[in-house]
Amino acid sequence: MSSSGSLFAEIRLRRDDALEGELRARSRSLEGRRSIWVTDLLDPRAAYYRAVHPQPVPPSRREAMELGRRLHAQFGRRVAGPAFREVRVHRDGIVGQIDLDEEDPAEVKTAADFPPAAELPTKRPSNLEQLAMYCALVDRPKGHLILLRNDASGNLDPWAYRLRLGELAPIRTEMLRRAGVLLSALEHGDPSGLPRCTWRDRGCEFQGSGICACRGDERLLEEVARAAITELAEDPAETERLRGQVANYRPPEGEAPSVDRFSDLVYPRRACFQATRGPAPEGAPPELPLGRDDLYGHLSLVLDSGPLGESVRTPPTEPWVQESVACFRGVPALIKVSRARVVPGPDELVQAQPLYFSDLGFRTAAIAGTDGMLVLGIANASRPEESLRVYRVQFPETRFAAEAADRARRLAACIGGVEPPSSLPPCPRWMFDRCPYRAFCGCGAASSGTFARRQR
């Protein structure tokens, strides 16, 4: 494995004044606006409290979330190429991430059972809402809901339902209305006009903590999917096709170890503990989610608000990662937010915050590139014109690809018990307080940069 010094020694960094000016002008025109995700629209009241009062996630829930993520990743890898997995779309300030988008949008959900199609509107209404919104975002009236479970042998077992919608315009209208109500609540700090939370009296963390002021008599959310559905049926042919792809999947001969996410390469020791000890070992304290970062969200909107095709997600060409790469004008782009009061100049930034550059370097190498772009938001900037910096970064050819492949191999070896976790790079100091593995990870005294305590 390369030493950190040699890995970063040949990075070349410069500020892009012209692009900074262009993005600042775009930022000013978007002031007061923010992106809203489709998942926010499924329960706007819960989305409001997630943004303003994030609550610790209990270990049991975090474990379920991590299991669902792993199942999604395993299933997607077996049934679709990288270009058709986790496809991000944005329209009118609303962002969606479609699980599978080849011929028609498909939403994948983990499930304990497969109810008849006629029972889905009452048993899984939010799943249908989400799929209908994705169809509306991409102007396609057909989609699939895929329920996924582990069978008794631990194999992935999918079940597909076919959805056909009538008019899509009313769905988009309701989406914009919900987004407007949620944005107004966030702007004024007043959730009273939001519809009733769908999780009230069903384990809502905000109700349990006493943070939410719900009374229970708020108006119900108006469903957008139910009125628009013209066909909802089980799809045996699609089910058999998916089951066949899962059963017949064989990794290519000699396939190198691969990770699902770039964060597994940036923080491989944590990824090892997640895989071997579960997302929340017994006795670990609940983790507090980062919640919504307004500046991060605003910068995402700035990059996403340009003409179609300017901001895209590109499938990796390297085998050691599965996650797609966010690109701006054809160049891998990474957004980070700093709360430091003094930001180093370009010559010192790489040494002060190497994790920014390992993250961007791996993303750049994943599509066989050498040029990347770092968009740095300065939360505590003294002047508005200093709240955004854009750096062009040139990476040494092949070095980050070799490092990423080596980390993926070592991570697989540690997960398999061949190597100890201590052979992996430690996590930075700022992660220690939030880490559920801190009692035994060995990272406590480690530090990979002290410039910013919180990163996004």
LINUR-V550114 format. One line per field, one symbol per residue. ss: DSSP state (h for helix, s for strand, l for the rest). phi: phi as a letter, one per 40 degrees, with the letter a starting at -180 (. if undefined). psi: psi as a letter, one per 20 degrees, with the letter a starting at -180 (. if undefined). A space follows every 10 residues. Layout:
BEGIN
ss=???
phi=???
psi=???
END
This chain:
BEGIN
ss=lllhhhhhll lsssslhhhh hhhhhhhhhl lllllsshhh hhlhhhhhhh hhlllsslhh hhhhhhhhhh hhhhhhhhhl lhhhssssss sllsssssss slllssssss llllllhhhh hhhlhhhhhh hhhhhhhlll lsssssssss lllllsssss ssssslllhh hhhhhhhhhh hhhhhhhhll llllllllll llllhhhhll llllllllll llllhhhhss sssslhhhhh hhhhhhhhll llllllllsl lhhhhhlhhh hhhhhhhlll llllllssll lllhhhhhhh hhhhllllll ssssllllll slllssssll ssssssssll lllllhhhhh hhlhhhhhhh hhhhhhllll ssssssssll lllhhhlsss ssssllllhh hhhhhhhhhh hhhhhlllll hhhlllllhh hhhhllllll llllllllll llllll
phi=.ccccccbcb cbbacbcccd cccccccccb dgcacbcdcc ccadcccccc cbbdbdcddc cccccccccc cdcccdccba cdcbbfccba afgbbbbcdb abcbcbbbbc acabcddccc cccbccccdc ccccdccbfb cbabbbcbac cccgccbcab bcbbbcccdc cccccccccc ccccccccgb ccccccccbd gbgccccccg cccdbgbccc cccccdcccb aaacbccccc cccccccccb dddgccdbbc bcccccbccc ccccccbgca cdgccccccc gccccdcccc cdcccccdgc bbbbccbccc abccbcbbfg bdbbcbbbbc cbbccdcbcc ccaccdcccc ccccccbfbb bbbbbbcbcb ccbdcbcbbb bcbbbccgcc cccccccccc ccccccgcbc dcccdccccc ccccccbcca cgcdccabhb cbcbbb
psi=qqqhghhihj pppqqnhghg gghgghghhj piqqqpqhhh ihnhghhghh ghmpqpoqhh ghggghgggg ggggghhhiq rhijplopqq pkjppqopgp negqqpppqq qhrnqqhhig hhhlhhghgg ghhgghhjlp iqrppopprp ahjjqpoqpq qpppqdphgh ghghghgggg ggggghgiko jhjqrppijp jkkphhghij gpkqhijqqq pophgghipi poqqnhghgh gghghghjpp qqpjpqqqqh qhhhhhmhgg hghghhjrhn qpiqqqppqh apoggghghg hghijaqpig orppqqiqij qhqrppqolj pppppqpqjq hppqrhhihg hhmhhghggh gggghhkkri prppoopohk phqhijipqp ppppqppigh gggghggggh ghhghijhqq hiiqprqrhi ighipijhhj hjigjqpkpj gphpq.
END
